[in-house]
Amino acid sequence: MNKDKIIYCERCKARCRATPSKNSNAKMLRRSNKGLCVNCAVHDWLRNTYPCNILLAQSGPKSLAHPHIQEQFAGIMRVGMADAMPDEINWNWIIENWFLPFPHKIKASNTNPCSQLELDEIASGERQAFCKPRSFDPSKAQIASRLKNMTITSFEQLNELEPGLGDDLRKRLRPNED
């Protein structure tokens, strides 16, 4: 018996299948009983992921029509253990609906230096593709030199390099943990 129910995307109003079965290990494009369709969720992921967001702000969405770009995204989905499958994505729909508004704005963070306003300015040509450039703190030079030959194994090591960086990454990789 099919337990899927029909919902509508909050952004594009497309008809979607909500499913109670979802992969708790999924790091991206996790199935839900509300929210965005898979196409809008892909676009949301791209606009919130640095440096994809800057590249797409500069070039526009038409580059997403290239098969090699779609194949690379399918690889990212595999690594992210996405609930969605690459063949569910309608890249033409994403391109066609590129300028529809999202229910939430992008905020700058340690893992994404661009806010929605900055991305809009890059897209319009009012700003160069650099968001909030970070100045190098000389006190971190010793930490940085140690990292050249070291593998990062914890979020705390990232926090040591840049306060909040490890915490931001942990939240993005494990969104349901508090």
C-alpha atoms as a printed R data frame, in Angstrom:
    type eleno elety resid chain resno      x      y       z
1   ATOM     1    CA   MET     A     1  0.000  0.000   0.000
2   ATOM     2    CA   ASN     A     2  1.393  3.418  -0.970
3   ATOM     3    CA   LYS     A     3  1.616  5.747   2.038
4   ATOM     4    CA   ASP     A     4  2.872  8.740   0.060
5   ATOM     5    CA   LYS     A     5  0.743 11.864   0.196
6   ATOM     6    CA   ILE     A     6  0.617 14.795  -2.191
7   ATOM     7    CA   ILE     A     7  2.003 18.171  -1.112
8   ATOM     8    CA   TYR     A     8  2.880 21.341  -3.002
9   ATOM     9    CA   CYS     A     9  6.282 23.012  -3.125
10  ATOM    10    CA   GLU     A    10  6.439 26.178  -1.021
11  ATOM    11    CA   ARG     A    11  8.356 27.942  -3.795
12  ATOM    12    CA   CYS     A    12  7.201 26.816  -7.252
13  ATOM    13    CA   LYS     A    13  3.888 25.195  -6.223
14  ATOM    14    CA   ALA     A    14  4.808 21.969  -8.071
15  ATOM    15    CA   ARG     A    15  2.983 18.868  -6.988
16  ATOM    16    CA   CYS     A    16  5.267 16.618  -4.919
17  ATOM    17    CA   ARG     A    17  5.168 13.293  -3.196
18  ATOM    18    CA   ALA     A    18  5.701 13.478   0.546
19  ATOM    19    CA   THR     A    19  6.993 10.240   1.930
20  ATOM    20    CA   PRO     A    20  7.310  9.030   5.507
21  ATOM    21    CA   SER     A    21 10.442  7.038   4.598
22  ATOM    22    CA   LYS     A    22 13.597  9.101   4.648
23  ATOM    23    CA   ASN     A    23 17.256  8.379   5.113
24  ATOM    24    CA   SER     A    24 18.407  9.733   8.481
25  ATOM    25    CA   ASN     A    25 22.000  9.611   7.184
26  ATOM    26    CA   ALA     A    26 21.244 11.931   4.261
27  ATOM    27    CA   LYS     A    27 23.421 15.048   4.382
28  ATOM    28    CA   MET     A    28 21.525 16.793   1.584
29  ATOM    29    CA   LEU     A    29 18.175 16.701  -0.204
30  ATOM    30    CA   ARG     A    30 16.465 14.843   2.618
31  ATOM    31    CA   ARG     A    31 12.849 13.858   1.943
32  ATOM    32    CA   SER     A    32 10.232 15.727   3.918
33  ATOM    33    CA   ASN     A    33  6.500 16.043   4.473
34  ATOM    34    CA   LYS     A    34  6.642 19.779   3.707
35  ATOM    35    CA   GLY     A    35  8.911 22.334   2.102
36  ATOM    36    CA   LEU     A    36 10.512 22.346  -1.327
37  ATOM    37    CA   CYS     A    37 10.244 20.001  -4.296
38  ATOM    38    CA   VAL     A    38 13.458 18.258  -5.331
39  ATOM    39    CA   ASN     A    39 14.178 20.884  -8.032
40  ATOM    40    CA   CYS     A    40 13.779 23.837  -5.669
41  ATOM    41    CA   ALA     A    41 15.740 21.943  -2.986
42  ATOM    42    CA   VAL     A    42 18.634 21.490  -5.447
43  ATOM    43    CA   HIS     A    43 18.522 25.193  -6.280
44  ATOM    44    CA   ASP     A    44 18.398 26.059  -2.571
45  ATOM    45    CA   TRP     A    45 21.435 23.838  -1.927
46  ATOM    46    CA   LEU     A    46 23.336 25.523  -4.782
47  ATOM    47    CA   ARG     A    47 22.497 29.050  -3.629
48  ATOM    48    CA   ASN     A    48 23.573 28.267  -0.060
49  ATOM    49    CA   THR     A    49 26.801 26.464  -0.961
50  ATOM    50    CA   TYR     A    50 30.005 28.405  -1.458
51  ATOM    51    CA   PRO     A    51 31.561 28.739  -4.051
52  ATOM    52    CA   CYS     A    52 28.713 27.350  -6.223
53  ATOM    53    CA   ASN     A    53 26.542 30.303  -5.249
54  ATOM    54    CA   ILE     A    54 29.095 32.871  -6.422
55  ATOM    55    CA   LEU     A    55 29.801 31.034  -9.691
56  ATOM    56    CA   LEU     A    56 26.088 30.795 -10.460
57  ATOM    57    CA   ALA     A    57 25.510 34.428  -9.464
58  ATOM    58    CA   GLN     A    58 28.164 35.396 -12.034
59  ATOM    59    CA   SER     A    59 27.233 33.016 -14.852
60  ATOM    60    CA   GLY     A    60 23.511 32.540 -14.321
61  ATOM    61    CA   PRO     A    61 21.672 29.230 -14.286
62  ATOM    62    CA   LYS     A    62 22.243 28.201 -17.932
63  ATOM    63    CA   SER     A    63 25.506 26.442 -17.026
64  ATOM    64    CA   LEU     A    64 23.375 23.880 -15.158
65  ATOM    65    CA   ALA     A    65 22.145 22.556 -18.530
66  ATOM    66    CA   HIS     A    66 25.573 21.058 -19.298
67  ATOM    67    CA   PRO     A    67 25.686 17.270 -18.782
68  ATOM    68    CA   HIS     A    68 29.125 17.367 -17.143
69  ATOM    69    CA   ILE     A    69 27.819 19.786 -14.494
70  ATOM    70    CA   GLN     A    70 24.836 17.508 -13.835
71  ATOM    71    CA   GLU     A    71 27.154 14.479 -13.552
72  ATOM    72    CA   GLN     A    72 29.323 16.326 -11.029
73  ATOM    73    CA   PHE     A    73 26.241 17.195  -9.001
74  ATOM    74    CA   ALA     A    74 25.175 13.521  -9.083
75  ATOM    75    CA   GLY     A    75 28.573 12.704  -7.553
76  ATOM    76    CA   ILE     A    76 28.005 15.264  -4.801
77  ATOM    77    CA   MET     A    77 24.604 13.676  -4.154
78  ATOM    78    CA   ARG     A    78 26.211 10.240  -3.779
79  ATOM    79    CA   VAL     A    79 28.781 11.562  -1.302
80  ATOM    80    CA   GLY     A    80 26.043 13.440   0.579
81  ATOM    81    CA   MET     A    81 23.912 10.273   0.680
82  ATOM    82    CA   ALA     A    82 20.987 12.292  -0.678
83  ATOM    83    CA   ASP     A    83 17.484 10.889  -0.399
84  ATOM    84    CA   ALA     A    84 16.766 12.217  -3.890
85  ATOM    85    CA   MET     A    85 18.084 10.473  -6.977
86  ATOM    86    CA   PRO     A    86 19.845 12.343  -9.820
87  ATOM    87    CA   ASP     A    87 17.183 11.289 -12.350
88  ATOM    88    CA   GLU     A    88 14.508 13.048 -10.244
89  ATOM    89    CA   ILE     A    89 16.081 16.439 -10.979
90  ATOM    90    CA   ASN     A    90 14.627 18.455 -13.837
91  ATOM    91    CA   TRP     A    91 17.461 20.852 -14.625
92  ATOM    92    CA   ASN     A    92 15.359 22.733 -17.189
93  ATOM    93    CA   TRP     A    93 12.723 23.374 -14.496
94  ATOM    94    CA   ILE     A    94 15.436 24.733 -12.174
95  ATOM    95    CA   ILE     A    95 16.709 27.069 -14.907
96  ATOM    96    CA   GLU     A    96 13.178 28.148 -15.875
97  ATOM    97    CA   ASN     A    97 12.240 28.951 -12.261
98  ATOM    98    CA   TRP     A    98 15.609 30.397 -11.263
99  ATOM    99    CA   PHE     A    99 14.287 33.806 -10.282
100 ATOM   100    CA   LEU     A   100 11.305 32.686  -8.207
101 ATOM   101    CA   PRO     A   101 11.746 33.874  -4.609
102 ATOM   102    CA   PHE     A   102 12.576 31.466  -1.785
103 ATOM   103    CA   PRO     A   103 10.732 31.537   1.535
104 ATOM   104    CA   HIS     A   104 14.008 32.423   3.305
105 ATOM   105    CA   LYS     A   105 17.049 34.575   2.548
106 ATOM   106    CA   ILE     A   106 20.650 33.409   2.528
107 ATOM   107    CA   LYS     A   107 22.727 34.522   5.484
108 ATOM   108    CA   ALA     A   108 26.496 34.763   5.515
109 ATOM   109    CA   SER     A   109 28.275 32.283   7.786
110 ATOM   110    CA   ASN     A   110 31.761 30.903   8.306
111 ATOM   111    CA   THR     A   111 31.154 28.301   5.582
112 ATOM   112    CA   ASN     A   112 29.299 30.654   3.213
113 ATOM   113    CA   PRO     A   113 30.698 34.187   3.131
114 ATOM   114    CA   CYS     A   114 27.916 35.625   0.918
115 ATOM   115    CA   SER     A   115 24.521 36.904   1.999
116 ATOM   116    CA   GLN     A   116 21.507 37.101  -0.334
117 ATOM   117    CA   LEU     A   117 22.117 40.827  -0.878
118 ATOM   118    CA   GLU     A   118 25.753 40.213  -1.851
119 ATOM   119    CA   LEU     A   119 24.798 37.434  -4.288
120 ATOM   120    CA   ASP     A   120 22.168 39.698  -5.845
121 ATOM   121    CA   GLU     A   121 24.803 42.435  -6.243
122 ATOM   122    CA   ILE     A   122 27.216 39.956  -7.887
123 ATOM   123    CA   ALA     A   123 24.460 38.812 -10.265
124 ATOM   124    CA   SER     A   124 23.635 42.406 -11.233
125 ATOM   125    CA   GLY     A   125 27.306 43.332 -11.699
126 ATOM   126    CA   GLU     A   126 27.268 45.868  -8.838
127 ATOM   127    CA   ARG     A   127 29.866 43.882  -6.883
128 ATOM   128    CA   GLN     A   128 32.855 41.739  -7.704
129 ATOM   129    CA   ALA     A   129 32.694 38.078  -6.761
130 ATOM   130    CA   PHE     A   130 34.354 38.517  -3.393
131 ATOM   131    CA   CYS     A   131 32.189 38.417  -0.301
132 ATOM   132    CA   LYS     A   132 33.479 39.698   2.999
133 ATOM   133    CA   PRO     A   133 37.165 39.059   2.394
134 ATOM   134    CA   ARG     A   134 38.848 37.781   5.514
135 ATOM   135    CA   SER     A   135 42.018 39.348   6.713
136 ATOM   136    CA   PHE     A   136 44.663 36.935   7.908
137 ATOM   137    CA   ASP     A   137 45.223 37.014  11.657
138 ATOM   138    CA   PRO     A   138 48.993 36.713  12.289
139 ATOM   139    CA   SER     A   139 48.316 34.965  15.600
140 ATOM   140    CA   LYS     A   140 46.911 32.057  13.569
141 ATOM   141    CA   ALA     A   141 50.082 31.660  11.507
142 ATOM   142    CA   GLN     A   142 51.456 29.053  13.909
143 ATOM   143    CA   ILE     A   143 48.207 27.052  13.748
144 ATOM   144    CA   ALA     A   144 48.151 27.311   9.943
145 ATOM   145    CA   SER     A   145 51.748 26.087   9.646
146 ATOM   146    CA   ARG     A   146 50.900 23.060  11.826
147 ATOM   147    CA   LEU     A   147 47.941 22.263   9.565
148 ATOM   148    CA   LYS     A   148 50.050 21.998   6.406
149 ATOM   149    CA   ASN     A   149 51.093 18.471   7.355
150 ATOM   150    CA   MET     A   150 48.048 17.559   9.416
151 ATOM   151    CA   THR     A   151 44.684 16.018   8.669
152 ATOM   152    CA   ILE     A   152 41.746 17.773  10.306
153 ATOM   153    CA   THR     A   153 39.928 15.175  12.376
154 ATOM   154    CA   SER     A   154 37.540 17.234  14.473
155 ATOM   155    CA   PHE     A   155 35.264 20.239  14.420
156 ATOM   156    CA   GLU     A   156 37.212 21.593  17.386
157 ATOM   157    CA   GLN     A   157 40.356 21.830  15.239
158 ATOM   158    CA   LEU     A   158 38.406 23.976  12.786
159 ATOM   159    CA   ASN     A   159 37.129 26.136  15.669
160 ATOM   160    CA   GLU     A   160 40.726 26.629  16.750
161 ATOM   161    CA   LEU     A   161 41.560 27.947  13.290
162 ATOM   162    CA   GLU     A   162 38.493 30.163  12.991
163 ATOM   163    CA   PRO     A   163 36.034 30.515  15.888
164 ATOM   164    CA   GLY     A   164 32.692 29.035  14.898
165 ATOM   165    CA   LEU     A   165 33.918 27.391  11.668
166 ATOM   166    CA   GLY     A   166 33.746 23.843  13.047
167 ATOM   167    CA   ASP     A   167 30.382 24.522  14.696
168 ATOM   168    CA   ASP     A   168 28.946 25.873  11.421
169 ATOM   169    CA   LEU     A   169 30.237 22.868   9.491
170 ATOM   170    CA   ARG     A   170 28.828 20.459  12.092
171 ATOM   171    CA   LYS     A   171 25.380 22.116  11.807
172 ATOM   172    CA   ARG     A   172 25.448 21.830   8.006
173 ATOM   173    CA   LEU     A   173 26.545 18.195   8.018
174 ATOM   174    CA   ARG     A   174 24.243 17.177  10.866
175 ATOM   175    CA   PRO     A   175 21.238 19.511  10.606
176 ATOM   176    CA   ASN     A   176 18.990 17.512  12.947
177 ATOM   177    CA   GLU     A   177 21.424 17.432  15.867
178 ATOM   178    CA   ASP     A   178 21.143 20.136  18.486
